[in-house]
Amino acid sequence: MLGNFSYCNPTKLYFGDESLNYLNTELPKYGKNVVLVYGGGSIKKNGIYDDVVKILKDNNKNIAEISGVMPNPTLNKLYEGIKIARNHNADLLLAVGGGSVCDYSKAVSVSVNCQEDPWEKYYLKFEEPTCETIPVGCVLTMVGTGSEMNAGSVITNSETKQKIGHVFADEKIMPRFSILNPKYTMTLPHYQMVSGIYDIFNHICEQYFSGDDDNTSDYISEGLMRSLIHSSKIANKDPENYEARSNIMWTATWALNTLVAKGKPPDWMVHMLGQAVGGYTNATHGMTLAAVSLPYYRYIMPFGLEKFKRFAINVWNVNPQGKSDGQIAEEGLKAMESWMKELGVVMNISEFGVTKEMIENIADVTIILKGGYKEFDRNDVIKVLEESL
């Protein structure tokens, strides 16, 4: 492994079908004022809301609520949440939902005691908090983002059509604890389930397709990908298979808690492309990644051919005998494409309403990052977006 790094992840995980009981263990560690953060109300229909509120009340907590957090949390919604948390003198933000609710809670956490504009400070200048932050805890109901064990937070500015993520450097922004009950994920519609599955897979790819040294992180990534592919096929046919759903949930957490990025220069261009499309269309995050992934990877494959060959053999079991490196690599991407179609993810950005006339504007809000096998410029972004239509 090349380079020097440190690794610290302070999030405590409680996993399993009885894991919510451990909320009783965590709540006494925080003050009386808890802000419960959740989305569109599905947790009220499936009973999770009542279970959480009962535990909060049993622990004598004063409860305020931020409800209606949307799949792509907006800046205006962030301003609303900051006000609620301030008025409640929040001691803990308890996110109950998927990655968007967890992301949003972190954004509130770093903004409540900060007098500067959070969009300017955190999402345009990418500064770190200079004020006291509010602890965040998570009760996860949808898997995909890994937000339950990382310091990432994505917010969308609806006016400028910018969807920007900030991975905070300070480990205190990570959730202090996260409760992972695989049964909670079984209430999701199929579309959301497979979107989350592809989000997980792409998180691993973003960290895998970079570097050329013999890196332990890549071996871990290959194992995670193989596990996810196996379990996703089972869950796609039988969404209530607990073993498959539990493996998917656990893989999601380890896909993006920074472990498999260690010793590597990760490539996040698929996310930059997908988030730019999402900012324009408000499409589901995992689906925007799926729609741009294959065009991107085929575009950069000649520049990282050895890793794409390895991906084909070690992840997709491609037989290399009698084939060129390019043929092996392409066969791996074809296997990936077949799996994506089997899941039922979106394969083209035109399905979100994107037209050729919109490409230039989407390219204008696409953040270009270094780290991948090919360093991109605006023309490269346009070419990949055009291939994604």
ChimeraX attribute file (.defattr): number of C-alpha atoms within 10 A of each C-alpha:
attribute: neighborCount
match mode: 1-to-1
recipient: residues
	/A:1	13
	/A:2	13
	/A:3	8
	/A:4	8
	/A:5	8
	/A:6	6
	/A:7	9
	/A:8	9
	/A:9	16
	/A:10	15
	/A:11	20
	/A:12	16
	/A:13	18
	/A:14	18
	/A:15	17
	/A:16	13
	/A:17	15
	/A:18	13
	/A:19	16
	/A:20	21
	/A:21	14
	/A:22	16
	/A:23	20
	/A:24	13
	/A:25	10
	/A:26	14
	/A:27	19
	/A:28	12
	/A:29	9
	/A:30	13
	/A:31	14
	/A:32	18
	/A:33	18
	/A:34	23
	/A:35	25
	/A:36	24
	/A:37	22
	/A:38	27
	/A:39	19
	/A:40	12
	/A:41	13
	/A:42	15
	/A:43	19
	/A:44	12
	/A:45	10
	/A:46	12
	/A:47	11
	/A:48	18
	/A:49	17
	/A:50	13
	/A:51	14
	/A:52	19
	/A:53	14
	/A:54	12
	/A:55	17
	/A:56	19
	/A:57	11
	/A:58	10
	/A:59	15
	/A:60	14
	/A:61	18
	/A:62	15
	/A:63	15
	/A:64	18
	/A:65	16
	/A:66	22
	/A:67	15
	/A:68	14
	/A:69	22
	/A:70	14
	/A:71	17
	/A:72	24
	/A:73	24
	/A:74	20
	/A:75	20
	/A:76	13
	/A:77	19
	/A:78	22
	/A:79	17
	/A:80	13
	/A:81	25
	/A:82	22
	/A:83	14
	/A:84	18
	/A:85	26
	/A:86	13
	/A:87	11
	/A:88	16
	/A:89	17
	/A:90	23
	/A:91	18
	/A:92	24
	/A:93	26
	/A:94	26
	/A:95	29
	/A:96	25
	/A:97	26
	/A:98	24
	/A:99	26
	/A:100	24
	/A:101	32
	/A:102	36
	/A:103	28
	/A:104	28
	/A:105	34
	/A:106	28
	/A:107	29
	/A:108	28
	/A:109	24
	/A:110	22
	/A:111	29
	/A:112	24
	/A:113	17
	/A:114	17
	/A:115	8
	/A:116	12
	/A:117	11
	/A:118	23
	/A:119	19
	/A:120	11
	/A:121	15
	/A:122	23
	/A:123	21
	/A:124	12
	/A:125	11
	/A:126	16
	/A:127	14
	/A:128	14
	/A:129	19
	/A:130	11
	/A:131	12
	/A:132	12
	/A:133	20
	/A:134	23
	/A:135	21
	/A:136	26
	/A:137	27
	/A:138	28
	/A:139	26
	/A:140	25
	/A:141	25
	/A:142	25
	/A:143	31
	/A:144	29
	/A:145	28
	/A:146	29
	/A:147	28
	/A:148	34
	/A:149	27
	/A:150	26
	/A:151	25
	/A:152	24
	/A:153	27
	/A:154	23
	/A:155	25
	/A:156	26
	/A:157	18
	/A:158	16
	/A:159	10
	/A:160	10
	/A:161	19
	/A:162	23
	/A:163	27
	/A:164	23
	/A:165	19
	/A:166	19
	/A:167	16
	/A:168	20
	/A:169	13
	/A:170	10
	/A:171	15
	/A:172	17
	/A:173	26
	/A:174	29
	/A:175	28
	/A:176	20
	/A:177	22
	/A:178	29
	/A:179	24
	/A:180	27
	/A:181	22
	/A:182	27
	/A:183	16
	/A:184	20
	/A:185	23
	/A:186	18
	/A:187	17
	/A:188	15
	/A:189	10
	/A:190	15
	/A:191	15
	/A:192	19
	/A:193	25
	/A:194	24
	/A:195	23
	/A:196	27
	/A:197	28
	/A:198	25
	/A:199	25
	/A:200	27
	/A:201	23
	/A:202	22
	/A:203	25
	/A:204	25
	/A:205	23
	/A:206	21
	/A:207	26
	/A:208	26
	/A:209	25
	/A:210	21
	/A:211	21
	/A:212	13
	/A:213	11
	/A:214	10
	/A:215	17
	/A:216	13
	/A:217	17
	/A:218	25
	/A:219	13
	/A:220	16
	/A:221	24
	/A:222	19
	/A:223	13
	/A:224	23
	/A:225	22
	/A:226	16
	/A:227	16
	/A:228	24
	/A:229	20
	/A:230	13
	/A:231	20
	/A:232	24
	/A:233	15
	/A:234	16
	/A:235	22
	/A:236	19
	/A:237	10
	/A:238	12
	/A:239	19
	/A:240	16
	/A:241	16
	/A:242	16
	/A:243	13
	/A:244	21
	/A:245	27
	/A:246	20
	/A:247	17
	/A:248	25
	/A:249	26
	/A:250	17
	/A:251	25
	/A:252	27
	/A:253	21
	/A:254	20
	/A:255	28
	/A:256	24
	/A:257	21
	/A:258	17
	/A:259	16
	/A:260	23
	/A:261	22
	/A:262	20
	/A:263	19
	/A:264	23
	/A:265	19
	/A:266	23
	/A:267	24
	/A:268	21
	/A:269	24
	/A:270	24
	/A:271	26
	/A:272	22
	/A:273	27
	/A:274	26
	/A:275	31
	/A:276	25
	/A:277	32
	/A:278	26
	/A:279	25
	/A:280	21
	/A:281	15
	/A:282	19
	/A:283	19
	/A:284	20
	/A:285	24
	/A:286	28
	/A:287	28
	/A:288	30
	/A:289	30
	/A:290	26
	/A:291	27
	/A:292	26
	/A:293	24
	/A:294	21
	/A:295	21
	/A:296	20
	/A:297	19
	/A:298	15
	/A:299	15
	/A:300	19
	/A:301	21
	/A:302	15
	/A:303	14
	/A:304	18
	/A:305	18
	/A:306	16
	/A:307	19
	/A:308	26
	/A:309	24
	/A:310	19
	/A:311	23
	/A:312	25
	/A:313	17
	/A:314	17
	/A:315	20
	/A:316	19
	/A:317	14
	/A:318	17
	/A:319	13
	/A:320	16
	/A:321	7
	/A:322	8
	/A:323	11
	/A:324	11
	/A:325	17
	/A:326	15
	/A:327	13
	/A:328	24
	/A:329	26
	/A:330	19
	/A:331	22
	/A:332	24
	/A:333	20
	/A:334	15
	/A:335	16
	/A:336	17
	/A:337	16
	/A:338	12
	/A:339	15
	/A:340	19
	/A:341	12
	/A:342	12
	/A:343	22
	/A:344	15
	/A:345	23
	/A:346	22
	/A:347	21
	/A:348	23
	/A:349	25
	/A:350	14
	/A:351	14
	/A:352	19
	/A:353	12
	/A:354	18
	/A:355	12
	/A:356	11
	/A:357	8
	/A:358	13
	/A:359	18
	/A:360	15
	/A:361	14
	/A:362	23
	/A:363	23
	/A:364	13
	/A:365	20
	/A:366	23
	/A:367	19
	/A:368	16
	/A:369	14
	/A:370	13
	/A:371	18
	/A:372	21
	/A:373	21
	/A:374	16
	/A:375	14
	/A:376	15
	/A:377	12
	/A:378	13
	/A:379	11
	/A:380	16
	/A:381	23
	/A:382	20
	/A:383	15
	/A:384	23
	/A:385	26
	/A:386	18
	/A:387	16
	/A:388	19
	/A:389	19
